[in-house]
Amino acid sequence: MKVREIIQRLRSEGKTVFFSSHELGEVETVCDRVGIIDRGELKVEGRIDDLIQKYRSNLEKIFLDIVGYQPQPQP
């Protein structure tokens, strides 16, 4: 059984699963709610659909903005 299937089964049984991952595409697939933690501090939490609507962006971009990621200039 795949991990995704296990998580979805547990969710259908009304159970809460804490799923920690940097694979944000997978997070969007299996999770209803998300919390973004940066340096030990909870920066944002909520339903994925609500966050996408609020920030008008996908989860990856929201994460990068919340943690203040600045890409390094290419030489």
ABEGO torsion letter per residue (X at the ends): XBAAAAAAAAAAAGBBBBBBBABAAAAAAABABBBBBBGGBBABBEBAAAAAAAAGBBAAAAAAAAAGBBBBBBX
